[in-house]
Amino acid sequence: MATRAESNTVYAAGLVQGIALVTFPAASTIFTDPQQYDLSNTQYGTMFLPQVVTAITASLLAGNLARRMGSKRVYLLGLLANLASMVLLLVSSWVTSNHTLAYGLLLVATACLGVGFGLTVPSLNTYAAVFHPATVDNSVLVLNALLGLGTALAPLFVAIFLGLGFWWGLPLTSIVLLVILLAVSVPLPLHGAARESAARGPRTRGIPTRFWLFAIFAVLYGICETMNGNWAQVDMTRNLGATATQASIALTAFWLMVTVGRVLFATIQRSFPTRRTYRLLPFVLGATFLGIAALPSDSPWLGVVAFGVAGLGCSALLPLTISFSQEQVAAMSGSVAGAVIAFYQVGYGIAAFGAGRLQDGGTSLTTLYAVTAIAAFLMGALSFRLAARTATSVDQPA
């Protein structure tokens, strides 16, 4: 049984990880500003490729690493990688006059962030499930709500620091928070997550066929979330006539509603079961993408509202995918959370890099949002299959 200090630290780590994760997208207007980093759409999108590659690799290795060296060490390594990422981002802000050096530092920084995300998030989700075995769905939703709160705070901090004249206050804030979190985490036991999660169900060889349905869902979700999280500010400033502050507010609204939705659906799950939430939200998200594509120009506040609704549509989908897969694909035991995160990162990479290349090739963001609605509706179709199984289901390997 986890102590209160351990549980609180895990939840606090989710908050700090959320801030670190969205630091780069939150600063998108800085990266594309000719007076700052002066990145093209393709360069901005490419910047996230190292993050995707390292996050996928780290997520897939997290389960095996936890069994070999202990889940606490994996978690601490993730925090250190996040810290390295923020330090490199801060250093890059001092050398923007040297475009090649600054961009190289950004690429290494996002690679470190991918390692941090890939090691930390699966560990935290596994801890949340193991520390609260009687309320797995609820505890995972709460953890991801705090992660979502962190992602909502990042663009808000950027707007504040921009107003104060030093946007790099955001990575500096992340550095301070990560150092504090490391200092608190090191003395705690934080043991048993890998061992206890492995004992929750039988282990078999191979990958269960049902896992691939969760993997497809995670890829589609990654595309949908990233079209909002990485490109909302660009859409706001280029297509909806928003100022940099209004664009930051729109991104804050998106991540804030992600958090609100996770808390809401965790609170009402007795009267509105999580399987209904899982089936409803993809259709809310798909309709919202169509609405974003149809927004008239010079309507920044409508954009803020639309991206807020998109956040509600995204809110519970990833944490429920993780908790449902942990319950239904017991053959993969403690590795399933990392595997889901890995495929989520595949979708992240498709939207982060692909959207940039497509825009430079002449495809408008408006068109991309309309097309992304298809991904959301495909998630809706899959959700009826994935939410139909009971928590005791155990699939067989392929």
C-alpha positions as a Markdown table, in Angstrom:
| # | Residue | x | y | z |
|---|---|---|---|---|
| 1 | Met | 0.0 | 0.0 | 0.0 |
| 2 | Ala | 1.4 | 3.4 | -1.0 |
| 3 | Thr | 1.9 | 6.1 | 1.6 |
| 4 | Arg | 0.2 | 9.5 | 1.2 |
| 5 | Ala | 3.6 | 11.1 | 0.4 |
| 6 | Glu | 4.2 | 8.6 | -2.4 |
| 7 | Ser | 0.7 | 9.1 | -3.9 |
| 8 | Asn | 1.0 | 12.9 | -3.7 |
| 9 | Thr | 4.4 | 12.9 | -5.3 |
| 10 | Val | 3.1 | 10.8 | -8.2 |
| 11 | Tyr | 0.3 | 13.2 | -8.8 |
| 12 | Ala | 2.6 | 16.2 | -8.4 |
| 13 | Ala | 4.9 | 14.6 | -11.0 |
| 14 | Gly | 2.0 | 14.4 | -13.4 |
| 15 | Leu | 1.5 | 18.2 | -13.0 |
| 16 | Val | 5.2 | 19.0 | -13.6 |
| 17 | Gln | 5.4 | 16.6 | -16.5 |
| 18 | Gly | 2.5 | 18.3 | -18.2 |
| 19 | Ile | 4.2 | 21.7 | -17.9 |
| 20 | Ala | 7.4 | 20.3 | -19.4 |
| 21 | Leu | 5.6 | 18.4 | -22.2 |
| 22 | Val | 3.8 | 21.5 | -23.6 |
| 23 | Thr | 6.6 | 23.9 | -23.1 |
| 24 | Phe | 7.7 | 23.6 | -26.8 |
| 25 | Pro | 4.2 | 23.8 | -28.4 |
| 26 | Ala | 3.3 | 26.6 | -26.0 |
| 27 | Ala | 6.2 | 28.6 | -27.4 |
| 28 | Ser | 5.3 | 28.0 | -31.1 |
| 29 | Thr | 4.8 | 31.7 | -31.9 |
| 30 | Ile | 8.3 | 32.3 | -30.5 |
| 31 | Phe | 9.9 | 29.6 | -32.6 |
| 32 | Thr | 8.2 | 30.9 | -35.8 |
| 33 | Asp | 8.8 | 34.6 | -35.0 |
| 34 | Pro | 11.3 | 36.1 | -37.5 |
| 35 | Gln | 12.7 | 38.2 | -34.6 |
| 36 | Gln | 13.3 | 35.0 | -32.5 |
| 37 | Tyr | 14.1 | 31.5 | -33.9 |
| 38 | Asp | 12.6 | 32.2 | -37.4 |
| 39 | Leu | 11.6 | 28.6 | -38.0 |
| 40 | Ser | 9.5 | 27.6 | -41.1 |
| 41 | Asn | 6.5 | 25.3 | -40.7 |
| 42 | Thr | 8.6 | 22.3 | -41.7 |
| 43 | Gln | 11.4 | 23.2 | -39.3 |
| 44 | Tyr | 8.9 | 23.7 | -36.5 |
| 45 | Gly | 7.2 | 20.4 | -37.3 |
| 46 | Thr | 10.6 | 18.6 | -37.7 |
| 47 | Met | 11.6 | 19.8 | -34.3 |
| 48 | Phe | 9.3 | 17.3 | -32.7 |
| 49 | Leu | 10.6 | 14.3 | -34.6 |
| 50 | Pro | 13.4 | 13.5 | -32.2 |
| 51 | Gln | 10.9 | 13.7 | -29.3 |
| 52 | Val | 8.6 | 11.2 | -31.1 |
| 53 | Val | 11.5 | 8.8 | -31.8 |
| 54 | Thr | 12.9 | 8.9 | -28.3 |
| 55 | Ala | 9.5 | 8.9 | -26.6 |
| 56 | Ile | 8.4 | 5.8 | -28.6 |
| 57 | Thr | 11.7 | 4.0 | -27.8 |
| 58 | Ala | 11.6 | 4.9 | -24.1 |
| 59 | Ser | 8.0 | 4.0 | -23.7 |
| 60 | Leu | 8.5 | 0.6 | -25.2 |
| 61 | Leu | 11.6 | 0.0 | -23.0 |
| 62 | Ala | 10.0 | 1.4 | -19.8 |
| 63 | Gly | 8.3 | -1.9 | -18.7 |
| 64 | Asn | 11.5 | -4.0 | -19.2 |
| 65 | Leu | 13.7 | -1.4 | -17.6 |
| 66 | Ala | 11.4 | -1.2 | -14.6 |
| 67 | Arg | 11.6 | -5.0 | -14.1 |
| 68 | Arg | 15.4 | -4.9 | -14.4 |
| 69 | Met | 16.4 | -1.8 | -12.5 |
| 70 | Gly | 13.2 | -0.9 | -10.5 |
| 71 | Ser | 10.4 | 1.5 | -11.4 |
| 72 | Lys | 11.8 | 4.2 | -9.2 |
| 73 | Arg | 15.0 | 4.4 | -11.1 |
| 74 | Val | 13.2 | 4.6 | -14.4 |
| 75 | Tyr | 11.0 | 7.3 | -13.1 |
| 76 | Leu | 14.0 | 9.3 | -11.8 |
| 77 | Leu | 15.8 | 8.9 | -15.1 |
| 78 | Gly | 12.7 | 10.3 | -16.8 |
| 79 | Leu | 12.8 | 13.4 | -14.5 |
| 80 | Leu | 16.5 | 13.9 | -15.3 |
| 81 | Ala | 15.9 | 13.7 | -19.0 |
| 82 | Asn | 13.1 | 16.3 | -18.7 |
| 83 | Leu | 15.4 | 18.5 | -16.7 |
| 84 | Ala | 18.1 | 18.3 | -19.4 |
| 85 | Ser | 15.5 | 19.2 | -22.0 |
| 86 | Met | 14.5 | 22.4 | -20.2 |
| 87 | Val | 18.1 | 23.4 | -19.6 |
| 88 | Leu | 18.9 | 23.0 | -23.3 |
| 89 | Leu | 15.8 | 25.0 | -24.3 |
| 90 | Leu | 16.9 | 27.8 | -22.0 |
| 91 | Val | 20.4 | 27.8 | -23.4 |
| 92 | Ser | 19.0 | 27.9 | -27.0 |
| 93 | Ser | 17.2 | 31.2 | -26.1 |
| 94 | Trp | 20.6 | 32.8 | -25.6 |
| 95 | Val | 22.0 | 31.9 | -29.1 |
| 96 | Thr | 19.0 | 32.6 | -31.4 |
| 97 | Ser | 21.3 | 34.8 | -33.6 |
| 98 | Asn | 23.1 | 31.6 | -34.6 |
| 99 | His | 20.2 | 29.8 | -36.3 |
| 100 | Thr | 22.1 | 26.5 | -36.8 |
| 101 | Leu | 23.3 | 26.3 | -33.3 |
| 102 | Ala | 19.9 | 27.3 | -31.8 |
| 103 | Tyr | 18.0 | 24.8 | -33.9 |
| 104 | Gly | 20.5 | 22.0 | -33.1 |
| 105 | Leu | 20.0 | 22.7 | -29.4 |
| 106 | Leu | 16.2 | 22.5 | -29.9 |
| 107 | Leu | 16.5 | 19.2 | -31.6 |
| 108 | Val | 18.5 | 17.7 | -28.8 |
| 109 | Ala | 16.2 | 19.3 | -26.2 |
| 110 | Thr | 13.1 | 17.7 | -27.8 |
| 111 | Ala | 15.0 | 14.4 | -27.9 |
| 112 | Cys | 15.6 | 14.6 | -24.2 |
| 113 | Leu | 12.0 | 15.5 | -23.6 |
| 114 | Gly | 10.9 | 12.4 | -25.5 |
| 115 | Val | 13.0 | 10.3 | -23.2 |
| 116 | Gly | 11.6 | 12.0 | -20.2 |
| 117 | Phe | 8.0 | 11.6 | -21.3 |
| 118 | Gly | 8.5 | 8.0 | -22.4 |
| 119 | Leu | 10.0 | 6.9 | -19.1 |
| 120 | Thr | 8.0 | 9.1 | -16.7 |
| 121 | Val | 4.4 | 8.9 | -18.0 |
| 122 | Pro | 4.1 | 5.0 | -18.2 |
| 123 | Ser | 5.7 | 4.8 | -14.7 |
| 124 | Leu | 3.3 | 7.3 | -13.3 |
| 125 | Asn | 0.3 | 5.6 | -14.9 |
| 126 | Thr | 1.5 | 2.2 | -13.5 |
| 127 | Tyr | 2.0 | 3.7 | -10.1 |
| 128 | Ala | -1.5 | 5.3 | -10.1 |
| 129 | Ala | -3.0 | 1.9 | -11.0 |
| 130 | Val | -1.0 | -0.1 | -8.5 |
| 131 | Phe | -1.3 | 2.4 | -5.6 |
| 132 | His | -5.1 | 2.4 | -6.0 |
| 133 | Pro | -6.1 | -1.1 | -7.3 |
| 134 | Ala | -9.8 | -0.7 | -6.3 |
| 135 | Thr | -10.3 | 2.5 | -8.4 |
| 136 | Val | -7.9 | 2.1 | -11.3 |
| 137 | Asp | -10.0 | 4.1 | -13.9 |
| 138 | Asn | -10.5 | 6.9 | -11.4 |
| 139 | Ser | -6.9 | 7.2 | -10.2 |
| 140 | Val | -5.6 | 7.1 | -13.7 |
| 141 | Leu | -8.1 | 9.9 | -14.7 |
| 142 | Val | -7.0 | 12.0 | -11.7 |
| 143 | Leu | -3.3 | 11.6 | -12.6 |
| 144 | Asn | -3.9 | 12.6 | -16.2 |
| 145 | Ala | -6.1 | 15.4 | -15.1 |
| 146 | Leu | -3.2 | 16.8 | -13.2 |
| 147 | Leu | -0.9 | 16.2 | -16.2 |
| 148 | Gly | -3.6 | 18.1 | -18.2 |
| 149 | Leu | -3.5 | 20.9 | -15.7 |
| 150 | Gly | 0.2 | 21.2 | -16.3 |
| 151 | Thr | -0.3 | 21.4 | -20.0 |
| 152 | Ala | -2.9 | 24.1 | -19.5 |
| 153 | Leu | -0.5 | 26.1 | -17.3 |
| 154 | Ala | 2.4 | 26.1 | -19.9 |
| 155 | Pro | 0.8 | 28.4 | -22.5 |
| 156 | Leu | -0.6 | 30.6 | -19.7 |
| 157 | Phe | 3.0 | 31.0 | -18.3 |
| 158 | Val | 4.2 | 31.8 | -21.8 |
| 159 | Ala | 1.6 | 34.6 | -22.1 |
| 160 | Ile | 2.6 | 35.9 | -18.7 |
| 161 | Phe | 6.3 | 35.8 | -19.4 |
| 162 | Leu | 5.8 | 37.3 | -22.9 |
| 163 | Gly | 4.1 | 40.2 | -21.2 |
| 164 | Leu | 7.0 | 40.6 | -18.8 |
| 165 | Gly | 9.4 | 40.5 | -21.7 |
| 166 | Phe | 11.2 | 37.2 | -21.2 |
| 167 | Trp | 9.4 | 34.1 | -22.6 |
| 168 | Trp | 12.2 | 31.9 | -21.4 |
| 169 | Gly | 10.8 | 32.2 | -17.9 |
| 170 | Leu | 8.8 | 29.1 | -18.8 |
| 171 | Pro | 11.7 | 26.7 | -19.2 |
| 172 | Leu | 13.3 | 28.3 | -16.2 |
| 173 | Thr | 10.1 | 27.6 | -14.2 |
| 174 | Ser | 10.1 | 24.0 | -15.4 |
| 175 | Ile | 13.8 | 23.6 | -14.3 |
| 176 | Val | 13.0 | 24.8 | -10.8 |
| 177 | Leu | 9.9 | 22.6 | -10.5 |
| 178 | Leu | 11.8 | 19.5 | -11.7 |
| 179 | Val | 14.7 | 20.1 | -9.3 |
| 180 | Ile | 12.2 | 20.3 | -6.4 |
| 181 | Leu | 10.4 | 17.2 | -7.6 |
| 182 | Leu | 13.7 | 15.2 | -7.8 |
| 183 | Ala | 14.6 | 16.3 | -4.3 |
| 184 | Val | 11.3 | 15.1 | -3.0 |
| 185 | Ser | 11.2 | 11.9 | -5.0 |
| 186 | Val | 14.7 | 10.5 | -4.2 |
| 187 | Pro | 14.1 | 9.7 | -0.5 |
| 188 | Leu | 10.7 | 8.0 | -1.1 |
| 189 | Pro | 10.5 | 4.2 | -1.5 |
| 190 | Leu | 8.3 | 4.2 | -4.7 |
| 191 | His | 8.8 | 0.5 | -5.0 |
| 192 | Gly | 6.8 | -2.4 | -6.2 |
| 193 | Ala | 5.0 | -0.9 | -9.3 |
| 194 | Ala | 6.6 | -3.3 | -11.8 |
| 195 | Arg | 6.3 | -6.3 | -9.5 |
| 196 | Glu | 2.7 | -5.7 | -8.5 |
| 197 | Ser | 1.5 | -4.8 | -11.9 |
| 198 | Ala | 3.0 | -8.0 | -13.3 |
| 199 | Ala | 1.1 | -10.0 | -10.7 |
| 200 | Arg | -2.3 | -8.5 | -11.8 |
| 201 | Gly | -2.8 | -11.0 | -14.6 |
| 202 | Pro | -1.3 | -14.0 | -16.4 |
| 203 | Arg | 1.6 | -13.5 | -18.6 |
| 204 | Thr | 1.8 | -15.1 | -22.0 |
| 205 | Arg | 4.2 | -14.8 | -25.0 |
| 206 | Gly | 3.5 | -12.6 | -27.9 |
| 207 | Ile | 1.3 | -9.5 | -28.3 |
| 208 | Pro | -2.4 | -10.0 | -27.8 |
| 209 | Thr | -4.5 | -9.2 | -30.8 |
| 210 | Arg | -6.8 | -6.9 | -28.8 |
| 211 | Phe | -3.8 | -4.7 | -28.0 |
| 212 | Trp | -3.6 | -3.6 | -31.7 |
| 213 | Leu | -7.0 | -2.1 | -31.5 |
| 214 | Phe | -5.9 | 0.0 | -28.6 |
| 215 | Ala | -2.7 | 0.9 | -30.5 |
| 216 | Ile | -4.8 | 2.1 | -33.5 |
| 217 | Phe | -7.0 | 4.1 | -31.2 |
| 218 | Ala | -3.9 | 5.7 | -29.5 |
| 219 | Val | -2.4 | 6.7 | -32.9 |
| 220 | Leu | -5.6 | 8.3 | -34.0 |
| 221 | Tyr | -5.9 | 10.1 | -30.6 |
| 222 | Gly | -2.3 | 11.3 | -30.9 |
| 223 | Ile | -3.2 | 12.9 | -34.3 |
| 224 | Cys | -6.3 | 14.6 | -32.9 |
| 225 | Glu | -4.6 | 15.9 | -29.8 |
| 226 | Thr | -1.6 | 17.2 | -31.6 |
| 227 | Met | -3.6 | 19.1 | -34.2 |
| 228 | Asn | -4.9 | 21.1 | -31.3 |
| 229 | Gly | -1.9 | 21.1 | -29.0 |
| 230 | Asn | 0.8 | 22.0 | -31.6 |
| 231 | Trp | -1.1 | 23.9 | -34.2 |
| 232 | Ala | -3.9 | 25.8 | -32.4 |
| 233 | Gln | -1.8 | 28.9 | -31.9 |
| 234 | Val | -0.7 | 28.9 | -35.5 |
| 235 | Asp | -4.3 | 28.6 | -36.7 |
| 236 | Met | -5.4 | 31.4 | -34.3 |
| 237 | Thr | -2.7 | 33.9 | -35.5 |
| 238 | Arg | -2.7 | 33.0 | -39.2 |
| 239 | Asn | -6.4 | 32.2 | -39.9 |
| 240 | Leu | -8.5 | 33.8 | -37.2 |
| 241 | Gly | -6.7 | 37.1 | -36.7 |
| 242 | Ala | -5.6 | 36.5 | -33.1 |
| 243 | Thr | -2.9 | 38.2 | -31.3 |
| 244 | Ala | -0.1 | 36.2 | -29.6 |
| 245 | Thr | -1.9 | 36.6 | -26.3 |
| 246 | Gln | -5.2 | 35.4 | -27.7 |
| 247 | Ala | -3.5 | 32.4 | -29.3 |
| 248 | Ser | -1.9 | 31.5 | -25.9 |
| 249 | Ile | -5.4 | 31.8 | -24.3 |
| 250 | Ala | -6.8 | 29.4 | -27.0 |
| 251 | Leu | -4.1 | 26.8 | -26.2 |
| 252 | Thr | -4.7 | 27.4 | -22.5 |
| 253 | Ala | -8.4 | 26.8 | -23.0 |
| 254 | Phe | -7.7 | 23.6 | -24.9 |
| 255 | Trp | -5.5 | 22.1 | -22.1 |
| 256 | Leu | -7.7 | 23.5 | -19.3 |
| 257 | Met | -10.7 | 21.8 | -20.7 |
| 258 | Val | -8.7 | 18.6 | -21.1 |
| 259 | Thr | -8.1 | 18.8 | -17.4 |
| 260 | Val | -11.7 | 19.8 | -16.5 |
| 261 | Gly | -13.1 | 16.9 | -18.6 |
| 262 | Arg | -10.8 | 14.4 | -16.8 |
| 263 | Val | -11.9 | 15.6 | -13.4 |
| 264 | Leu | -15.6 | 15.8 | -14.5 |
| 265 | Phe | -15.7 | 12.3 | -15.9 |
| 266 | Ala | -13.8 | 10.9 | -12.9 |
| 267 | Thr | -16.4 | 12.5 | -10.6 |
| 268 | Ile | -19.5 | 11.4 | -12.5 |
| 269 | Gln | -18.4 | 7.9 | -13.4 |
| 270 | Arg | -21.0 | 6.3 | -11.1 |
| 271 | Ser | -23.9 | 7.9 | -12.8 |
| 272 | Phe | -22.2 | 8.2 | -16.2 |
| 273 | Pro | -20.0 | 5.1 | -16.7 |
| 274 | Thr | -16.6 | 5.5 | -18.2 |
| 275 | Arg | -17.5 | 3.3 | -21.2 |
| 276 | Arg | -20.2 | 5.8 | -22.2 |
| 277 | Thr | -17.7 | 8.6 | -21.9 |
| 278 | Tyr | -15.3 | 6.7 | -24.1 |
| 279 | Arg | -17.9 | 6.2 | -26.8 |
| 280 | Leu | -19.2 | 9.8 | -26.6 |
| 281 | Leu | -16.1 | 12.0 | -26.7 |
| 282 | Pro | -14.7 | 11.0 | -30.1 |
| 283 | Phe | -17.9 | 12.2 | -31.7 |
| 284 | Val | -17.7 | 15.5 | -29.8 |
| 285 | Leu | -14.2 | 15.9 | -31.0 |
| 286 | Gly | -15.0 | 15.1 | -34.6 |
| 287 | Ala | -17.8 | 17.6 | -34.7 |
| 288 | Thr | -15.5 | 20.2 | -33.1 |
| 289 | Phe | -12.9 | 19.7 | -35.8 |
| 290 | Leu | -15.5 | 20.4 | -38.4 |
| 291 | Gly | -16.5 | 23.5 | -36.5 |
| 292 | Ile | -12.9 | 24.8 | -36.3 |
| 293 | Ala | -12.5 | 24.3 | -40.1 |
| 294 | Ala | -15.6 | 26.3 | -40.7 |
| 295 | Leu | -14.7 | 29.3 | -38.4 |
| 296 | Pro | -14.7 | 32.7 | -40.2 |
| 297 | Ser | -11.6 | 34.7 | -40.3 |
| 298 | Asp | -11.1 | 37.5 | -37.8 |
| 299 | Ser | -13.0 | 35.5 | -35.1 |
| 300 | Pro | -10.3 | 34.8 | -32.5 |
| 301 | Trp | -12.7 | 34.4 | -29.5 |
| 302 | Leu | -14.8 | 31.9 | -31.4 |
| 303 | Gly | -11.5 | 30.1 | -31.9 |
| 304 | Val | -10.9 | 30.1 | -28.1 |
| 305 | Val | -14.3 | 28.6 | -27.5 |
| 306 | Ala | -13.8 | 26.0 | -30.2 |
| 307 | Phe | -10.4 | 24.8 | -29.0 |
| 308 | Gly | -11.8 | 24.7 | -25.5 |
| 309 | Val | -14.6 | 22.3 | -26.7 |
| 310 | Ala | -11.9 | 20.3 | -28.5 |
| 311 | Gly | -10.1 | 19.9 | -25.2 |
| 312 | Leu | -13.2 | 18.5 | -23.6 |
| 313 | Gly | -13.5 | 16.1 | -26.5 |
| 314 | Cys | -9.9 | 14.9 | -25.9 |
| 315 | Ser | -10.0 | 14.9 | -22.1 |
| 316 | Ala | -10.7 | 11.4 | -20.9 |
| 317 | Leu | -9.7 | 9.4 | -24.1 |
| 318 | Leu | -6.0 | 8.8 | -23.5 |
| 319 | Pro | -6.2 | 7.9 | -19.7 |
| 320 | Leu | -9.2 | 5.6 | -20.4 |
| 321 | Thr | -7.3 | 4.0 | -23.2 |
| 322 | Ile | -4.5 | 3.3 | -20.8 |
| 323 | Ser | -6.7 | 2.0 | -18.0 |
| 324 | Phe | -8.9 | -0.1 | -20.3 |
| 325 | Ser | -5.9 | -1.7 | -22.0 |
| 326 | Gln | -4.3 | -2.4 | -18.6 |
| 327 | Glu | -7.5 | -4.2 | -17.6 |
| 328 | Gln | -8.2 | -6.0 | -20.8 |
| 329 | Val | -4.7 | -6.9 | -22.1 |
| 330 | Ala | -3.4 | -8.5 | -18.9 |
| 331 | Ala | -1.0 | -10.7 | -20.9 |
| 332 | Met | 1.3 | -7.6 | -21.3 |
| 333 | Ser | 1.0 | -6.7 | -17.6 |
| 334 | Gly | 3.2 | -3.7 | -16.8 |
| 335 | Ser | 4.3 | -3.0 | -20.4 |
| 336 | Val | 0.9 | -2.1 | -21.8 |
| 337 | Ala | 0.9 | 1.5 | -20.5 |
| 338 | Gly | 4.3 | 2.2 | -22.1 |
| 339 | Ala | 3.1 | 0.6 | -25.4 |
| 340 | Val | 0.0 | 2.7 | -25.5 |
| 341 | Ile | 2.1 | 5.8 | -24.9 |
| 342 | Ala | 4.4 | 4.7 | -27.7 |
| 343 | Phe | 1.6 | 4.5 | -30.2 |
| 344 | Tyr | 0.1 | 7.8 | -29.0 |
| 345 | Gln | 3.5 | 9.3 | -29.9 |
| 346 | Val | 3.3 | 7.8 | -33.4 |
| 347 | Gly | 0.2 | 9.9 | -33.9 |
| 348 | Tyr | 1.9 | 12.9 | -32.3 |
| 349 | Gly | 4.7 | 12.6 | -34.8 |
| 350 | Ile | 2.3 | 12.3 | -37.8 |
| 351 | Ala | 0.4 | 15.4 | -36.8 |
| 352 | Ala | 3.5 | 17.5 | -35.6 |
| 353 | Phe | 5.7 | 16.8 | -38.6 |
| 354 | Gly | 3.1 | 15.9 | -41.3 |
| 355 | Ala | 1.0 | 19.0 | -40.8 |
| 356 | Gly | 4.1 | 21.2 | -41.1 |
| 357 | Arg | 5.2 | 19.6 | -44.4 |
| 358 | Leu | 1.6 | 19.7 | -45.8 |
| 359 | Gln | 1.3 | 23.3 | -45.0 |
| 360 | Asp | 4.5 | 24.2 | -46.7 |
| 361 | Gly | 3.3 | 22.1 | -49.7 |
| 362 | Gly | 0.1 | 24.3 | -50.0 |
| 363 | Thr | -2.5 | 22.5 | -47.8 |
| 364 | Ser | -4.2 | 24.9 | -45.5 |
| 365 | Leu | -4.7 | 24.3 | -41.7 |
| 366 | Thr | -8.4 | 24.7 | -42.3 |
| 367 | Thr | -8.3 | 21.7 | -44.6 |
| 368 | Leu | -6.2 | 19.7 | -42.2 |
| 369 | Tyr | -8.7 | 20.3 | -39.3 |
| 370 | Ala | -11.5 | 19.1 | -41.5 |
| 371 | Val | -9.6 | 15.9 | -42.5 |
| 372 | Thr | -8.7 | 15.3 | -38.8 |
| 373 | Ala | -12.4 | 15.0 | -38.1 |
| 374 | Ile | -12.2 | 11.6 | -39.9 |
| 375 | Ala | -9.6 | 10.4 | -37.4 |
| 376 | Ala | -11.9 | 11.4 | -34.6 |
| 377 | Phe | -14.9 | 9.6 | -36.1 |
| 378 | Leu | -12.8 | 6.5 | -36.6 |
| 379 | Met | -12.0 | 6.6 | -32.9 |
| 380 | Gly | -15.7 | 6.7 | -32.2 |
| 381 | Ala | -16.3 | 3.6 | -34.2 |
| 382 | Leu | -13.4 | 1.8 | -32.4 |
| 383 | Ser | -14.6 | 2.9 | -29.0 |
| 384 | Phe | -17.7 | 0.7 | -29.2 |
| 385 | Arg | -15.5 | -2.3 | -29.5 |
| 386 | Leu | -13.0 | -1.3 | -26.9 |
| 387 | Ala | -15.4 | -0.2 | -24.3 |
| 388 | Ala | -17.6 | -3.4 | -24.7 |
| 389 | Arg | -15.3 | -5.8 | -22.9 |
| 390 | Thr | -15.3 | -6.3 | -19.1 |
| 391 | Ala | -12.4 | -5.5 | -16.9 |
| 392 | Thr | -11.7 | -9.2 | -16.4 |
| 393 | Ser | -11.2 | -9.9 | -20.1 |
| 394 | Val | -7.8 | -11.4 | -21.1 |
| 395 | Asp | -7.0 | -11.6 | -24.7 |
| 396 | Gln | -4.8 | -14.2 | -26.3 |
| 397 | Pro | -1.6 | -13.3 | -28.1 |
| 398 | Ala | -1.4 | -13.2 | -31.9 |
